Amino acid sequence: MRIAILAHEKFPGRAKTALGLLRYSDDEVVAVLDRDTAGSRVRDFVGDVQDAPIVASMADAPDCDALVVGIAPIGGGFEESWRDDVRTALRNGCDLVAGLHYFLEDDDEFSELAAAHGGDIWDVRRPPADLTVADGVAGEVDAEVVCTVGTDCSVGKMTATMELCEAARAAGHDAAVVPTGQTGIMIENWGVPVDRVVSDFTAGAVESMILEKGDEYDYLFVEGQGSITHPAYSAVTCGILHGAQPDSLVLCHEAGREAVHGYESYPLQPVETYVDLYEELAAPVRETGVVAGALNTVSVEDDAAARDAVDEFADTLGTPATDLVRFGAGDVLEAIL
């Protein structure tokens, strides 16, 4: 499928959904919409993903099958400045894909345009209607369950999950991703958006996905969300941890991050604190441990400095660690497998 990705004023630094699709999706990206950087190309900013032109509006994009909203502000609202691009896409007969908490299918204008021009609207964050509480049985599946956890939101948990799964497959193992957020769901075309699920059903939603795939694969890599100490998102993190009952954890962190993103009055804790918190919180439900670390060094320009940062992170954890995008899976995959 040919897609355009909307990322106005956020590309590339605050467009993690756009970058995830550019890096991992099987779809062909024909354009990225960003008014601030229009006239350039993706490769001018990011070198290890699909390349595509960056244009100012949907009217400037090549013909495509779908428009994907590739950014999600805190709170997941819809920016009215995007409306003209969405209208244009729907009038062109495109499908519309969005991972917002604001459901575009419930917008009367968009639903009417989609019906009139033959497009479909997929609100990725709309959860299934038949979710229930967990039974506490995810640990009984045949697969080894690996969960990425983080020191904060937006530190690279989805990226680490995708990279580890791809590396496991390349090593000859049957492996699958269990997507829990909008970007992972868009890439994998299945999953449950746990941050939109009623709190009582969060663990059950994750458990249901583990049970669905757990006897088909050797390894399941569960996409983590938020952080156990996050002032807003900790409940989602806990639900995933207890619902998945993982056999092992991979701790994700961004080099240089000192405060919670979007909540800068809250400093990040020492890395060792997160290891203890995740292991102790998981233990009453299922004992598990942090077996490896994934360090996001995107803000570190020099490879030598990035390797130094990785080595320091590994020493602090007492486990293998790497930047999975920059340096590959290496010892981290071996520690997991």
ABEGO torsion letter per residue (X at the ends): XBBBBBABGAOAAABAAAAAAAAABABBBABBBBAAABGBBAAAABAABBBBBBBABAAABBBBABBBBABBBBGGBBBAAAAAAAAAAAAAGBBBBBABABBAAABAAAAAAAAAAGBBBBBAABBBAABBBBAGAAAABABBBBBBBBABBGAGAAAAAAAAAAAAAAAGBBBBBBBABAAAAAAAGBEBBAAABBAAAAAAAAAAAAAAAAAABABBBBBBBEBAABAAAAAAAAAAAAAAGBABBBBBBBBGBABBBGBAABBBBBAAAAAAAAAAAAAAABBBBBABBBBBAAABABAAAAAAAAAAAAAAAGBBBBBAAAAEAEAAAAAAX
